[in-house]
């Protein structure tokens, strides 16, 4: 065989290989993204530059996602529609309202509380948020304070119609504005079995149900350092309750990352999105992209364990992808010597989630969300049309 024929043969083989490679590329997604928002896509009201670049790869000319995408945020002091509108305005012209999981979104499933009178704590349009979730009789801390002015006396300028309210549960949506008032009145409700204004009854334990959203100890906005989150408020409430009663405050449910319930809800939306687009390929892997070791990484890894231990019609894996544009500081990692008091010096997760070094070890660490999208496309050998 002469040299020319050898070259032609090699060219033919190379062409065939390239053609085979192209057919092996996936054009239908078998994976989905779970994107955190604060610290990954935006910092406060400022978009992170890499986010716009990433979404140019994820959205087609019609504003449709090329792969299933759900936004999972621990924010809870605003309506889902408002948060979705803000995100669309900052990142591009596409609708995300049906694909947005707020920390309080799973409360839609707790219908047994919807008809009862509940005390709600947080800030923003709390009554609108509660009613949108299905609660028929929500009452805010401010309304309770107005009806029982003698209860809120920490601020002397606010001291003095008494209406007896009966509360069946307390819903913690997010960090409030006046912490001392919220802490005082929530303790009053818990220690009087829902009858604030009555004397405390320490023997009434366990107390009425407490449903809490968003356990983030800290979060990142425009400031250079992390800010207190709702988890910090919860630490205060838990410690005050225990200091007074000697007993642990108990939660009926904890929602928001890293709760398994939140990831189950997000996966349900991923599958619904794929079904609506008639993507026949089963969703096998969820990629959770976040900036917080104690919420995003911990939650994704915890859910991955759940998926691997439970054989059902669900994703096979949930992979954690950590970005360096938010809470996570690549120069202050978890110490290697876990024999030291890590739970006190490092673990910022909620009291009811045990520390496990394996759960705060991300599957991947990347500079930003754009690098995260590139990485996942590469791992999945994904080439959208």
Residue pairs with C-beta under 8 A, 6 or more apart in sequence:
1 9
22 383
24 381
25 381
25 382
25 383
26 281
26 380
26 381
26 382
26 383
27 382
27 383
27 384
27 385
28 279
28 280
28 281
29 66
29 67
29 68
29 274
29 279
29 281
29 283
29 380
29 382
29 384
30 281
30 282
30 283
30 284
30 285
30 380
31 67
31 68
31 283
31 284
31 285
31 286
31 287
31 376
31 380
31 382
32 67
32 68
32 69
32 70
32 270
32 273
32 274
32 283
32 285
32 286
32 287
32 315
33 58
33 67
33 68
33 69
33 70
33 286
33 287
33 289
33 373
33 376
34 70
34 71
34 72
34 263
34 266
34 270
34 286
34 287
34 288
34 289
34 300
34 318
35 41
35 69
35 70
35 71
35 72
35 289
35 369
36 71
36 72
36 73
36 257
36 288
36 289
36 290
36 291
36 292
36 296
36 326
37 71
37 73
37 75
37 83
37 87
38 44
38 73
38 75
38 219
38 220
38 221
38 291
38 326
39 219
39 220
39 290
39 291
39 292
39 323
39 325
39 326
39 327
39 328
40 48
40 51
40 289
40 290
40 291
40 323
40 325
40 326
40 369
41 47
41 48
41 51
41 71
41 87
41 90
41 91
41 369
42 48
42 51
42 87
42 90
42 91
43 220
43 221
43 222
43 325
43 326
44 221
44 222
45 86
45 90
45 222
46 222
47 90
47 91
48 325
48 368
48 369
50 325
50 367
50 368
50 369
50 370
50 371
51 91
51 368
51 369
51 370
52 91
52 92
53 370
54 368
54 369
54 370
54 372
54 373
55 91
55 92
55 94
57 66
57 370
57 373
57 374
57 377
58 65
58 66
58 67
58 69
58 373
59 65
59 66
59 92
59 94
60 66
60 384
63 92
63 93
63 94
63 95
64 94
64 277
65 94
65 99
65 273
66 384
67 382
67 384
68 270
68 271
68 273
68 274
68 277
68 279
68 283
69 96
69 99
69 273
70 99
70 100
70 101
70 266
70 269
70 270
70 273
71 87
71 96
71 99
71 100
71 101
72 101
72 257
72 262
72 263
72 266
72 288
73 83
73 100
73 101
73 102
73 103
74 103
74 213
74 214
74 215
74 216
74 219
74 229
74 230
74 256
74 257
74 295
75 83
75 102
75 103
75 174
75 214
76 102
76 103
76 104
76 122
76 129
76 173
76 174
76 213
76 214
76 230
76 256
77 122
77 123
77 124
77 126
77 129
77 173
77 174
77 175
78 124
78 125
78 129
79 125
79 128
79 129
79 132
80 97
80 100
80 102
80 105
80 132
81 97
83 100
83 102
84 95
84 96
84 97
84 100
85 97
87 96
87 100
88 94
88 95
88 96
98 269
99 269
99 273
101 262
101 265
101 266
101 269
102 213
103 173
103 174
103 213
103 214
103 230
103 255
103 256
103 257
103 262
104 129
104 133
104 173
104 213
104 214
104 255
104 256
105 133
105 255
105 262
105 265
106 253
106 255
106 261
106 262
106 265
107 133
107 134
107 135
107 171
107 211
107 213
107 255
108 133
108 134
109 265
110 211
110 253
111 134
113 135
113 168
113 169
113 171
113 209
113 211
114 133
114 134
114 135
114 136
115 136
115 137
116 137
116 168
116 169
117 137
117 138
117 139
117 165
117 166
117 167
117 168
118 130
118 135
118 137
118 138
118 139
118 167
118 168
118 169
118 170
118 171
119 138
119 139
119 140
119 141
119 144
119 167
119 169
119 170
119 171
119 185
119 186
119 189
120 126
120 127
120 129
120 130
120 135
120 138
120 139
120 140
120 141
120 170
120 171
120 173
121 140
121 141
121 170
121 171
121 172
121 173
121 176
121 182
121 186
122 129
122 172
122 173
122 174
122 175
122 176
122 230
123 174
123 175
123 176
123 177
124 173
124 174
126 138
126 140
126 173
127 138
127 140
129 173
130 138
130 171
130 173
131 138
135 171
138 171
139 165
139 167
141 176
141 181
141 182
141 185
141 186
144 151
144 165
144 185
144 189
144 196
145 151
145 152
145 158
145 181
145 185
147 161
147 162
147 163
147 165
148 162
148 163
148 165
148 185
148 196
148 197
149 158
149 159
149 160
149 161
150 159
150 160
150 162
150 197
151 184
151 185
151 188
151 196
151 197
152 158
152 159
152 181
152 184
152 185
153 159
154 180
154 181
154 184
155 178
155 180
155 181
162 197
164 195
164 197
165 195
165 196
166 194
166 195
167 189
167 194
167 195
167 196
167 208
168 194
168 208
168 209
169 208
169 209
169 210
169 211
169 252
170 186
170 189
170 190
170 208
170 209
170 210
170 211
171 211
171 212
171 213
172 186
172 210
172 211
172 212
172 213
172 230
172 233
172 234
172 237
173 213
173 214
174 213
174 214
174 230
175 228
175 229
175 230
175 232
175 233
176 182
176 233
179 233
179 236
182 233
183 233
183 236
183 237
183 240
185 196
186 237
187 237
187 240
187 241
187 244
188 196
188 197
189 196
189 208
190 207
190 208
190 210
190 241
190 249
191 200
191 201
191 202
191 204
191 207
191 244
191 245
192 198
192 199
192 200
192 201
192 204
193 201
193 204
193 207
193 208
194 208
202 244
202 245
205 245
205 247
206 250
207 249
207 250
209 252
210 249
210 250
210 251
210 252
211 251
211 252
211 253
211 255
212 230
212 234
212 251
212 253
212 254
212 255
213 230
213 255
213 256
214 229
214 230
214 231
214 255
214 256
215 230
215 231
215 234
215 254
215 256
215 257
215 258
215 259
215 295
215 349
215 350
215 353
216 229
216 230
216 231
216 256
216 257
216 292
216 295
217 228
217 229
217 231
217 232
217 235
217 294
217 348
217 349
217 350
218 226
218 227
218 228
218 229
218 231
218 232
218 327
218 348
219 226
219 227
219 229
219 292
219 327
220 226
220 227
220 291
220 326
220 327
221 227
226 327
231 348
231 350
234 350
235 351
237 249
238 248
238 249
238 351
241 247
241 248
241 249
242 248
242 249
251 352
253 261
254 261
254 350
254 352
255 261
255 262
256 262
256 295
257 263
257 290
257 292
257 295
257 296
257 298
257 299
258 294
258 295
258 296
258 298
258 299
258 300
258 302
258 349
258 353
259 299
260 302
260 303
260 306
262 299
263 286
263 288
263 299
263 300
263 303
263 318
264 303
266 286
267 286
267 314
267 315
270 283
270 286
270 315
271 283
274 281
274 283
283 315
284 315
284 316
284 317
285 315
285 316
285 317
285 318
285 319
285 380
286 300
286 303
286 315
286 317
286 318
286 319
287 318
287 319
287 321
287 372
287 376
288 296
288 297
288 299
288 300
288 303
288 318
288 319
288 320
288 321
289 296
289 321
289 323
289 369
289 372
290 296
290 297
290 300
290 320
290 321
290 322
290 323
290 326
291 322
291 323
291 324
291 325
291 326
291 327
291 328
292 326
292 327
292 328
293 322
293 327
293 328
293 334
293 360
293 362
294 347
294 348
294 349
294 360
295 349
296 320
296 322
297 320
297 322
297 359
297 360
297 361
297 362
298 349
298 353
298 359
298 360
300 318
300 319
300 320
301 318
301 320
301 358
301 359
301 360
301 361
301 363
302 353
302 359
303 318
304 317
304 318
304 319
304 320
305 359
307 314
307 315
307 316
307 317
307 318
308 316
308 317
319 363
319 364
320 362
320 363
320 364
321 362
321 363
321 364
321 365
321 366
321 372
321 375
321 376
322 328
322 362
322 364
322 365
322 366
323 366
323 367
323 368
323 369
323 371
323 372
324 330
324 365
324 366
324 367
324 368
325 367
325 368
325 369
330 365
334 342
334 346
334 357
334 360
335 342
335 345
335 346
338 357
342 355
342 357
343 355
346 355
347 355
347 360
349 355
364 372
364 375
366 372
366 375
376 382
377 383
